[in-house]
Amino acid sequence: MEETSKTQVPAEPTPDVEITVTSPEQMRELGRRLAKLLRAGDLVMLSGELGAGKTTLTRGLGEGLGVRGAVTSPTFVIARVHPSLGDGPPLVHVDAYRLSGGLDEMEDLDLDVSLPDSVVVVEWGEGKVEELTDDRLQVVIHRAVGDTTDEVRHVTLTGIGERWAAVDLSVLAA
């Protein structure tokens, strides 16, 4: 009789969901819809070129979560906390663009303390915040680069870890 191993294998990433967005208002609306899928303890990593729409998406998340304060780019303050106006989680919005170090530099922000009770959104967090949790939602925003006024964005969402295994991100494309 063969013995089977009971080692737990880390959850595979959920299938990518790709969404085309044609205006800043659609990007905000995507954020509002995504907020309905988020809960305290979620880490959302946003990446994309400058001007891709990361802060616009986060503005929509803030509206959808019902948090206080205008969601603006925290580039110069690095992190901004938006408390909930209701019974939902606060939104912690981080811009890691100017942070050169990895998790060491991020630890100064105490994100590991905020994470269990908040929705933490990190712009430019690749290689800097993955160690905070095994579960995260990666959002990559692609836009045309160069001299263009094209508002079209291609958004790719990938859920990583057990938390996202059962979440149907395709509802966001509807």
C-alpha positions as CSV (number, residue, x, y, z in Angstrom):
1,M,0.0,0.0,0.0
2,E,1.4,3.4,-1.0
3,E,1.7,6.1,1.5
4,T,0.5,9.6,0.4
5,S,2.1,12.7,1.6
6,K,-0.2,15.1,3.5
7,T,2.1,18.2,3.1
8,Q,0.2,21.3,2.4
9,V,0.9,22.9,-0.9
10,P,0.6,26.7,-1.1
11,A,-2.4,27.9,-3.0
12,E,-1.9,28.5,-6.6
13,P,-2.6,32.0,-8.0
14,T,-6.2,32.3,-9.2
15,P,-6.6,32.7,-12.9
16,D,-5.8,36.2,-14.1
17,V,-8.8,38.4,-14.8
18,E,-8.2,41.1,-17.5
19,I,-10.3,44.2,-17.7
20,T,-10.1,47.0,-20.3
21,V,-10.8,50.4,-18.8
22,T,-11.4,53.4,-21.1
23,S,-11.7,56.4,-18.8
24,P,-10.7,57.6,-15.3
25,E,-14.3,57.3,-14.2
26,Q,-14.3,53.6,-15.2
27,M,-11.1,53.1,-13.2
28,R,-12.8,54.6,-10.2
29,E,-15.9,52.4,-10.7
30,L,-13.6,49.3,-10.9
31,G,-12.2,50.4,-7.6
32,R,-15.7,50.8,-6.1
33,R,-16.7,47.3,-7.3
34,L,-13.4,45.7,-6.1
35,A,-14.0,47.2,-2.7
36,K,-17.1,45.0,-2.3
37,L,-14.7,41.9,-2.5
38,L,-12.2,43.3,0.1
39,R,-12.1,42.7,3.8
40,A,-9.9,43.6,6.8
41,G,-6.5,41.9,6.4
42,D,-6.4,42.2,2.6
43,L,-3.2,43.4,0.9
44,V,-3.6,44.9,-2.6
45,M,-0.4,45.5,-4.6
46,L,-0.8,48.0,-7.4
47,S,1.8,48.3,-10.2
48,G,1.9,50.2,-13.4
49,E,3.7,53.1,-15.1
50,L,3.5,56.6,-13.8
51,G,0.0,58.0,-14.7
52,A,-1.4,54.5,-15.2
53,G,-4.3,55.0,-12.8
54,K,-3.2,53.4,-9.5
55,T,-4.3,56.3,-7.4
56,T,-7.6,56.7,-9.3
57,L,-8.3,53.0,-8.7
58,T,-7.5,53.5,-5.0
59,R,-9.8,56.5,-4.9
60,G,-12.6,54.2,-6.1
61,L,-11.6,51.7,-3.4
62,G,-11.9,54.4,-0.7
63,E,-15.4,55.4,-2.0
64,G,-16.5,51.7,-2.1
65,L,-15.1,51.1,1.4
66,G,-16.7,54.2,2.7
67,V,-13.6,55.8,4.3
68,R,-13.0,59.3,5.4
69,G,-10.8,61.8,3.6
70,A,-9.9,62.4,0.0
71,V,-7.8,59.6,-1.4
72,T,-4.8,61.3,-3.0
73,S,-1.3,60.0,-3.9
74,P,0.7,59.6,-0.7
75,T,4.0,60.0,-2.6
76,F,5.5,62.6,-0.2
77,V,4.0,61.2,3.1
78,I,4.5,57.6,2.0
79,A,1.5,56.3,3.8
80,R,-2.0,57.7,4.6
81,V,-4.7,56.1,6.8
82,H,-8.3,56.6,5.9
83,P,-10.6,55.6,8.8
84,S,-13.9,54.0,8.0
85,L,-17.0,56.2,8.2
86,G,-19.1,53.0,9.1
87,D,-18.3,49.6,10.4
88,G,-15.9,48.6,7.6
89,P,-12.1,48.4,7.7
90,P,-9.9,51.5,7.3
91,L,-7.9,51.9,4.2
92,V,-4.1,52.2,4.5
93,H,-2.8,53.7,1.2
94,V,1.0,53.4,0.8
95,D,3.2,54.7,-2.0
96,A,6.5,52.8,-1.9
97,Y,7.9,54.5,-5.0
98,R,10.6,56.4,-3.0
99,L,11.5,53.5,-0.8
100,S,14.5,51.7,-2.1
101,G,14.8,49.0,0.6
102,G,12.8,45.9,0.8
103,L,10.7,44.8,3.8
104,D,13.2,46.4,6.2
105,E,12.3,49.9,5.1
106,M,8.6,49.0,4.9
107,E,8.7,47.7,8.6
108,D,9.2,51.3,9.7
109,L,5.6,51.9,8.5
110,D,4.3,49.2,10.8
111,L,2.2,47.7,8.0
112,D,2.3,44.3,9.7
113,V,0.4,45.9,12.6
114,S,-2.2,47.6,10.4
115,L,-2.8,44.7,8.1
116,P,-5.1,42.5,10.2
117,D,-7.6,45.3,10.8
118,S,-7.3,47.2,7.5
119,V,-7.3,47.0,3.8
120,V,-3.7,47.9,2.8
121,V,-3.1,49.1,-0.7
122,V,0.5,49.5,-1.8
123,E,1.5,51.3,-5.0
124,W,5.0,50.3,-6.3
125,G,5.2,47.5,-3.7
126,E,6.8,44.7,-5.8
127,G,9.8,43.2,-4.0
128,K,9.0,45.2,-0.9
129,V,5.8,43.9,0.7
130,E,5.2,40.3,-0.4
131,E,6.6,39.0,2.9
132,L,3.8,40.7,4.9
133,T,1.4,37.9,4.0
134,D,1.0,34.8,1.8
135,D,-2.3,36.2,0.5
136,R,-2.5,39.2,-1.7
137,L,-4.2,40.7,-4.7
138,Q,-1.9,41.9,-7.4
139,V,-3.3,44.5,-9.8
140,V,-1.2,45.5,-12.8
141,I,-2.3,48.4,-14.9
142,H,-0.9,48.7,-18.4
143,R,-1.2,51.8,-20.5
144,A,0.3,53.0,-23.7
145,V,3.5,54.8,-23.1
146,G,5.0,57.7,-24.9
147,D,3.4,60.8,-26.3
148,T,-0.3,59.7,-26.2
149,T,-3.6,60.9,-24.8
150,D,-4.9,57.4,-24.9
151,E,-7.1,56.7,-21.8
152,V,-7.3,53.0,-22.4
153,R,-5.9,50.8,-19.6
154,H,-5.6,47.1,-19.4
155,V,-5.9,45.9,-15.8
156,T,-4.8,42.4,-14.8
157,L,-5.9,41.1,-11.4
158,T,-4.3,38.0,-9.8
159,G,-5.3,36.6,-6.5
160,I,-2.5,34.9,-4.6
161,G,-2.9,32.6,-1.7
162,E,-5.7,30.8,0.1
163,R,-7.7,34.0,0.8
164,W,-8.2,34.5,-3.0
165,A,-8.7,30.9,-4.0
166,A,-12.5,31.0,-3.6
167,V,-12.9,34.6,-4.8
168,D,-14.4,35.0,-8.3
169,L,-12.6,38.0,-9.6
170,S,-14.3,37.6,-13.0
171,V,-17.4,39.4,-11.5
172,L,-15.3,42.6,-11.9
173,A,-15.2,42.2,-15.6
174,A,-19.0,42.0,-16.0
